[in-house]
Amino acid sequence: MLALIAEYGLALVFANVLVQQMGLPIPVVPTLIVAGALAANGKLSASALFAVAFAACALSDATWYATGRHYGRRVLEVLCRISRSPEACVHQSESQFRRWGRLTLVLAKFIPGASMIAPALAGTTRLSWWSFALLDGLGAAMWSGVAIGSGMLLHRQIGRLIAMLQELEPIAIGSIAALLAAYIAVKWWQRRRFHARLRMARISVDELHRLIAEGERPVIVDLRTPLVRDQDSRIIPSAVVADFADVERWRDQLPADREIVFYCTCPNEAGAAHVARQLMDLGYTRVRPLLGGLNAWIAAGYEVGRAPIAAGGRTSIPAISRAALRGAGDANSATIATR
C-alpha cells in the first residue's frame, strides 16, 4: 500500500475514496491514514490530500442525492439489495434520519452502512440542495480530517509498522490475503444463511383481500418507518403499525389464533420476512409476509386508508390496547404500543 500511495499519490486516494463511497465494499480508512502519515513526512501535500478526499466524497454524495431526488424510493430499494443486511439497511438509516433530522448527514460517514444511504435518503425527502451541500460537506470534512489527521498524528508508529511489514513481506501479504478471504467467506455465509431463513410462504394481495372480505379479520402489521409513513400516509385498511426494531416489545400483543401479515418497503419483503421468522421461532404458525407489500396492494386496485396527519406533517396514529387488537379490528389504523 505504501508503495502504491507513494507512486500514485493523490490520484489513488481520490479513486479509493470515490469507489468506496459509491458503494464498493473496499477499505478506505487505512489508505487515508497511511496517506496522512506520508503527508506528515513531507511526501504528500496535506492540504491537497484533504482536498481530493473531500472532493471524492462530495462527488459521490451529490450523485446519490441527485439519484434519490429523481428516482425516489426506488434507489433505496436498489441500495438495500446490495446491502450486507437487507432487512435493516434502509430502515436503520430512515429511523436515524427521523430521530436526528439533518444532523444525520453530518454523522453518516461515521455510522456503518449509512454513508451511502443517507445522501440518497436526503434526496428522497426533498431536502434542499443548499442544506444538503452544507451538512454533507461538513460531514465529509470531519470524516476526511479525522482519518488523515490520525495518520499525521501517528506517523512515527505507522512508519515503524510498515517497515516491519516490509521485512516480513511474504508472510504479511499471505496473512492479509487469508484474513480478507476469511472475511469475505464469513459475510457470504451470513448472507446465505439470512436468505435461507427468509425462504417462507408469502401471502398474495388477492388472498389477503379475500380473507378480509370473508370476515377472517387477519392482523395486518405495517412495518414501515415513521419517516416513510410521513411521506406516504396510505395504509392497508385495518393495518396496525409496529416498530421493526423492537419486536420483543410488542410481539406478545399479537394473537396466535389469527392470520398475521407483515408488510414493509424492503426488496423481496426482507424486513417483513425477518420479523415473521422471529415470530415463527417463538411458536407462531400463522405468520406470513405480504408479497409485494403495500405497492402490490395499491397496484391491484384495492382500497387503501390514510393515517391522520398531525401538526408538522407527521402521521398521527392512536395507540390501541391488546383487547382492541384481539377484537373487531375494524379501525382504519392503530398502533401496537411502540412508544
Buried (B, 14 or more C-beta within 10 A) or exposed (E): BBEEBBEEBBEBBBBBBBBBBBBEEEEBBEBBBBBBBBBBEEEBBBEEBBBBBBBBBBBBBBBBBBBBBEBBBEBBBBBBEEBBBBBBBBBBBBBBBBEEEBBBBBBBBEBEBBBBBBBBBBBBBEBEEEEBBBBBBBBBBBBBBBBBBBBBBBBEEBBEEBEEBEEEEEEBEEEEEEEEEEEEEEEEEEBEEBEEBBEEEBBBBEBBBEBBEEEEBBBBBBBBBBBBBBBBBEBBBBBBBBBBBEBEBBBEBBBEEBBBBBBBBBBBBBBBBBBBBBBBEBEBEBBBBBBBBBBBBBEEEBEBBEBEEEEEEBBEBEEBEBEEBBEEBEBEBBBBBBE
